[in-house]
Amino acid sequence: MKTEQALDAKVGEVFRNQPHAPPRHESFVRHPIRATVEEAAHAREVVDEGKSPATPAFIAGAVLALILPLTAILILLDFGIAHLA
């Protein structure tokens, strides 16, 4: 009985010492998507602080990234509707 409890304690200890996430094999080359996400997070931190002289450029870039595709879609829809009419 005592050895069974000792064995259960050892097994529990081994499981508790295991990492929760499986090990990731990191490469010395950064993945482009991860690099982009890290840069975006850094840019967001810089904009949130507002201390960088580049903050207005970041804000203008974000506005243009939203408005330009929306404008292009609306213009294409307008020309498409005019062509079909």
RAGI-V989019 format. One record per pair of residues at least 4 apart in sequence whose C-alpha atoms are under 8 Angstrom apart, sorted by the first residue. I is the first residue (numbers start at 0). J is the second residue. D is the distance in whole Angstrom. If there is no record, write none. Layout:
((I | J | D) (I | J | D))
This chain:
((0 | 4 | 6) (1 | 5 | 6) (2 | 6 | 6) (3 | 7 | 6) (4 | 8 | 6) (5 | 9 | 6) (6 | 10 | 6) (7 | 11 | 6) (8 | 12 | 6) (9 | 13 | 6) (10 | 14 | 6) (11 | 15 | 6) (12 | 16 | 6) (13 | 17 | 7) (29 | 33 | 7) (29 | 34 | 6) (30 | 34 | 6) (31 | 35 | 6) (32 | 36 | 6) (33 | 37 | 6) (34 | 38 | 6) (35 | 39 | 6) (36 | 40 | 6) (37 | 41 | 6) (38 | 42 | 6) (39 | 43 | 6) (40 | 44 | 6) (41 | 45 | 6) (42 | 46 | 6) (42 | 57 | 8) (43 | 47 | 6) (44 | 48 | 6) (45 | 49 | 6) (45 | 50 | 7) (45 | 51 | 6) (45 | 54 | 7) (46 | 50 | 8) (46 | 51 | 7) (46 | 54 | 5) (46 | 57 | 7) (46 | 58 | 8) (49 | 54 | 6) (50 | 54 | 7) (53 | 57 | 6) (54 | 58 | 6) (55 | 59 | 6) (56 | 60 | 6) (57 | 61 | 6) (58 | 62 | 6) (59 | 63 | 6) (60 | 64 | 6) (61 | 65 | 6) (62 | 66 | 6) (63 | 67 | 6) (64 | 68 | 7) (65 | 69 | 7) (66 | 70 | 6) (67 | 71 | 6) (68 | 72 | 6) (69 | 73 | 6) (70 | 74 | 6) (71 | 75 | 6) (72 | 76 | 6) (73 | 77 | 6) (74 | 78 | 6) (75 | 79 | 6) (76 | 80 | 6) (77 | 81 | 6) (78 | 82 | 6) (79 | 83 | 6) (80 | 84 | 6))
